Amino acid sequence: MAIEKVRAHFAQFGIADRVREFEVSSATVELAAQALNCEPCRIAKTLSFMVDGHAVLIVTAGDAKIDNPKYKAQFGTKAKMLTPDEAETLIGHAVGGVCPFAVNEGVTVYLDCSLKRFETVFPACGSSNSAIELTTAELEKYSGFISWVDVCKGWDASV
């Protein structure tokens, strides 16, 4: 199960005990915010795309949406999200629990600048009822990200 892969990933850093599992679904930004009792914007949602035949993850704030012109300028192609089957096969996590931790070999992770306004954020942990609270520095460290990108719109910079 993907959550066990994520726990093992975090165990090597001594933080596996910080993974939280809920009795309710956290598969969407709204559900995760309810489960965690936090603002939806602090949910770190992980979106999966195909770029030049490779799976790419972009972790964004819960209130951010992909901006197609910015995305194309960054990646040189139109934004094409993976289907649920493709995400599970290529990323290693099912939709609703996709996260940037313990992903399959060859998956590239980017963090969107919409996350930088928060001290801590809540990404999923490989299942549709899990999350972990991380600082942005911890998110950088544990996700193995390549770089920060600016590919989103619609988020409130004043939050």
N, C-alpha and C positions, 0 to 999 in steps of 0.2 A: 504494500500500500504506500502511496506517495507521501503521506504524512510521516510514516516511519522513516523513509529516506531523508526527509527534512529534519526529523529529530536526530538522526544519526549525523547529518551535516552539522547541526548546531552542537551536538555532543562533543565534537572535536574542538569546539571553542569554549566548552563548559557552560553553555546557556540553554541546553535542551529543556531544562525545567521551566523556562520562560514561555514555551509554547503553550497557548491556551486553546482548549477544546470546549465547544459549547453544546448544549442540549438542543439548540436551535440552529437553523441554517445561517451562514454568513457568506453565502454565495454571491450576493450582490453588494454594492456599496451601501445601499440603504439597510439591508439586513445585517451587514457587518457592523454598521454604526449603531444599530439597535442592540446587537449582542454585546458590543463593547461599551455602550453608553457614552459615545463620543460623537463629535460632529462628522458628518459624511465626508467633508473635505480632507480629514486626517486618515481616511482609509487609503492605503497605497495599493491601487488596483494595478494589476499586471496584465497588459494587453499583448497578444501574440500576433505576429505578422510574418509574412514571407518576403524576404528581400534577396534578390539574386539567387534564388533556390535554397536559401538558408533561413532557418527559423530565428526570429529576433523577438526579444521581449522588451517592452517599454513600460517601466513602472511610473505611474502618474498619480497625482493627487485625485481623490475621489470626485472632486468637482470639475476636473479638467476633461476636455474632449479633444480628440485628435484634430489638428488644423491641417487640412489636406495640402495647402500650398507650403506650409512650413515643413511638413513631413517629406514632400517631394524634394524640396530644397536640401534637406538633410540626407535623404537616402537615394535620391536620384530616380525614384519610382513612385507610382501611385500606391497609397496605403491599401494593402490587401490583407485583411485579418484571416487567420487560420480558422478552418471549420472546427467544431468540437472534436471530431475524430482526428483531424490533423494535429490539433493542439496536444491531445493525449499521446499520440504516437511520437510526434517530433519533440515536444517539450518534456514529456514524462509526467505531466499533471493534467487532470481533467478540468474542464471549464468549471468555474466556481471555486476552484482551489489553486488555480495557476499562480505561481509565485516564482521569484528569481533564485530560489535556493534548491540545491540538489537536482538541477536540470540535466537533461541529456547532453552528452558530448556534442560540441559544435553549435550550441545555442548561444547567441550573443545577447548580453543584457545591457540596456541603457536605462538611465534614470532621467526623468524629465524635471526641468527646473521648477515646475509647479510644486514640487515637494520641499524645496529649500526654505520655504517660509515657516516650516514647523520644526519644533524642537524634537518631537517624536512622531512617528507614523505607525500604522498598523497594516502590514502586509499579511496575506494569507500564508498558510504553511502546508500546502499540498492537499488540503481537503476542503469540502464546502462547509465546514463548521470549525475552522481553526484560524488563529492569528497569533502574531507576536508583536509586542511593542518594541520598536527600535529607534535609536537616534538616526539622523541622516548619515552620520559617520559610520555607525554600525551597519546600516543598510549598504553603504558603499563596500565595507569590508566583507560582509557575509554573502553579498550577491555576486561578487566577482565581476562587477560592471566594467564596461569598456570606457564609457564617458557619460558626462551629463549632456543632455540635448534639450532643445527648445522646440517642441513639436506640438504643443497643445494651445488651446484657447479656452475661453469661458470661465477661467478660474479667477477667484477674487484675491488679488495681490495684497489687499488690506487685512486679510484674515491672519 
